[in-house]
Amino acid sequence: MWRHPFQFLHISTKFFVYVCYSRINILSKGEMDMIRKLNRGDHHVVFSFLKQEPSLNLFIIGDIEAFGYEQEFQELWGDFDEDGALRAVLLRFYDSYIPYAPGEFDVEGFAKIMRNTAHSVRLSGKTDLVAAFEHLLPLGKKRVTYFCECNEIIFSEVKSRYEIKQATINDVDRIIELRSRIAEFSVLPSSRDMLVKSLETNTGRTYYIEEDGRMVSSVSTTAENTLAVMVVGVCTDPNYRQKGYASEMMKRVIQDYIRAGKTLCLFYDNPSAGRIYKRLGFSDIGMWTMYG
């Protein structure tokens, strides 16, 4: 799960309110603009703003719907222009940050927040947006991926030749153990907690296939909201590949969510994987950068 999964998606011990007034020299008026902590009273404005690009904002939308504005592990800030209009949002989920802005915003103001609240900054977002922070923050390893979405079922809906199961809380340790056997996966200290939280809050699911009682392949979703969901954690034990497990589970995931009226999103950086996803109905909508 990059999550978000994002995986994507490490915890601060307390909230604090950060208010920053800064002069934006990229605007000709030179008026004073403001960054402040967002709260429930801002919800309508925030959601209207984020729904401009619902797929690209699914992590922020999903986390707000699931956890709101007053959690120890989650905070949100808004950047408002001189007329009081919201022009950018910054989400902190555990020690991960996601900014969103369709246009000009106070890059330095958001960078100060991240520097003040994290020992090491895990940053992700639209590639052109994240690039604005690269010279302002101490960032780790960079990964740039394609961001794609699926809105329809284009394959023949036939019964899978494999038994695909849906995980419960009792399967969490087995999922983590499977991922730890796969070199491409980075299992973080917070991975288990985030997976549990995803299942408990119904903001994510995990589908899996077993061989001889052992979990050998799984696909997870995360950041599920009223509009969309992110597919993450597509993995198969190296000893059980070339059997079509992941493709069969992806079909099940697509069917379940499209029937529920939701858009599926995912990241990929492997051209071979991209071709498989596109055969299943996904199409590219942009680039996404992750630092961690």
N, C-alpha and C positions, 0 to 999 in steps of 0.2 A: 504494500500500500504505500504508494507515495502518499501518502495519506493515507496527495496529495501527497503515493503515493505512496504523488505524489504518491519513509518512507515518509513520504512526503511528509511526510506528514506523518525531560527537558522543560524544566518548569521553574518559574519565578516564584519567590516566596511571598510576594505581596503586590498589591496594585499601587499605582501612584498616578496622580494626575499631572500631566505634562502640558503646559500651555506655552506656546512659543509664538512670539510676534516677530516677523522678519520682513525686511523690505525686499520685494521681488524686483531685481533689476532687469529682468527680462520683459517686464511690462512697462510701457511708456508712461503710464499714469504715475507710477511710483507710489501708489497708495499702500497702506498697511494692510497685510493679509494675516490670517490667523490659523494656527493649527491647535486643535483641542481634542480632548478625549470625547468619544462618542458614547451616548447612552440610549436608553429605551425611548426617550423623547425624540430622538433623531431617526427612529426606525423607518418611518414612511419616506423621508427624504433619502435616506441611505439606500433603501431597496429600489426606489425609482431610479436612482443614479446607477446602481450596479446592474440593473436589468437592461441597460443599454447593450451590454454584451454578456448575456447570461451564461454561455458556455465558458468563456474565459474567466468569469467571476464565480464559477461554481464552488470553489473552495471557500471563498469569503461568504457567499450566500448560504452555503450549507452549514458553516460553523456558526453563523448568526442564528439561523433557524434552530439549530440543535442546542446551542449553549448561551445564546443571548449576549448581553454586554457586561455582565457582572460576574465573571468567573475568574478564579485565580490564574488559570492557565491561558486565558484569552483576553485580549484587549484590542480595541479599535480606536483609531484616531482619524479625524477628518481635516482636510485642508480647505478653508473657505476663502473665497475671493473678497475684494473690497465691498461687494454688494451683498455679501452673506451667502452666496451660492456655493454649494459643495462642488469642489473640482477634483478632489483626490481622496482616497481612503487607504489606510495602512492597517493591516491585520497582524496581530501577534498571536500565534497558536503554539503554546509551549515556547520553544526557542526558535521557531520558524516565523519568517515574516513574508507577507505578500502585499505589495502595493498595487493600486490600480488608479490610473488617471488617463482619460481620453485626450488630454491636451496639456497645457502648461500647468505646473504646480511647483510647490516649494520643495525641491529635491533635498537641499541642505537641511531643512527642518525635519523631514522624515529620517534623514541619515543620523541626525543628532539623537533622535528617539532610539534608534536601533543601537547606536554606540553606547547609550546610557543604560540600556536594559538588558544587554546580552554580552557575555564574555566572548563568545564567538558568534558571528552572524550567519544564520542559515537563511538565505534570501532566494525567492523564486518569483517568477512573473513573466509577463510578455517580454520577449527578448529586447525590444527597443526601450522598454521602460526600465528594466533591470540595468541596462548599459549605462544609464544616467548615474547610477550609484557606484559603479565599479572603481572610480578613483577616490571615493569618499569613505569606503568601509574596508575593514580587514575581512576579506572573503576567502573561503576555502576552495576546494576543487570545483571547477566549472563544468557543467554539463548542459549542452544545448540540444533540444529535442523538437521534433515536429509535434504540433498540437492538432488533433483531429476529432471529428464528431460524427455520430451516426444518428439518423432520424427515422430510418425505415428498415424493414426486414426485406432483404433482396434475395435471400437464399430459400431453397425449398425447405419447408418445415416438415421434417420427418423425424421419427423417434430416434434418439441417439443410440448408437450401438454399445455405448458404455453407460454404466450406472453413475450418474452424477448426483452427488449429495450436497446439501447445504449445511455449512458449519454452524455450530452453536458455541456458546461460551466454553463448553467443555473441550472443544477442539483447538483452542487458542495455542496451547503449547505445541501441539502437533504441527500447526501452521508455521509457527516460528522455527521449529526444528527443521521442517522442510526447506524453508528459505535459507537457513544457515548452511545447508548442504550445497548451495548454489553460489558459485563464485561471483556472478553478476549482481548478487544482492548484498546490500549493506544493512545488517540487522542492528539497529540503534538501541541504546539503553531504554528509550521510551517506546520502542516498537510494540511491545506487548501491551502496555497501558493504552496506547492509542487504538490498537486492535480491539481490546476489550471494550473500550468506550464506544467505538464504532458499532459493535454488535449490540451493546446495551441500549444505545439510543436509536437504533434502527437507521443509522446514517451510512451503513455499509453492510455488505454481505461477503461471504466467501463460499465459493463452490469448489468441490474437490473430487478427485477420483482416487480410489484405493486399488492396490494390488496386494493380495494376501494379507489384508488388514493394515497395510502400511500406506499412509498418504504419500502419493508420488507426483501429483500434479494439482495445482490450484490456481484459481483466478479470484481476485478480490475486487470489491468496489468500495469507494469511500466518498465522503463529502456529499452524500445524497441529499438533495433538497427537493422542493416542489417542482422544479423545472428540469433538473439534470443530475447526472451522477458521473463520477470518474472511475474508470476501470484501471486497476493497479495490480501489482503483484502477480502478473501472469508468469507462472513458473512451472517447470517440470524437472524432476530429478534427472541428472545427466544419464543415469543408467536406464531410464524409461522413456527416452525421447524417440522421435520418429514414429509415433503411434497415433498421432492426431488428437492427443488428449486436450491440448490447449484450444485447438480449433473447435472441438466439440463443446467444450465448456463455454467458449466465447459465444457460440450460437445460442446456448441456453440463456446466457446473460442478456444478450441482445433481445431475445424473445420476451423475457420476463419484463425488462424495462420499457421496451417500445410499447408493449401491450398496456403498460401502466401510464403511457403518455409522456415518457421522459426521454430526453436526449442523452446519449452516452458519449463520453469524451475519454480520450486517452492520449498518452505521450508515447512516442517511439523515436529511436535514433538508429535503428537497424533497418536498412532498406528491405531486407528479406521479410522482416516482421511487418513492415509497412505494406508490402504487397499483399500479405495475408489479410491484414486488417481491411484493406481497400476492397478485397474480394468479398468481405463480409458486410460491406456497406459504409465504411468510414471514409471521410474525405478531409484533407488538410484545410485548416482555417488560420494557421499562423505558426509562429515559433515561440517556444517557451524555454527560458533559461533557469537553471537551478544551481545555487551555490551551497555547498555543505561539506 
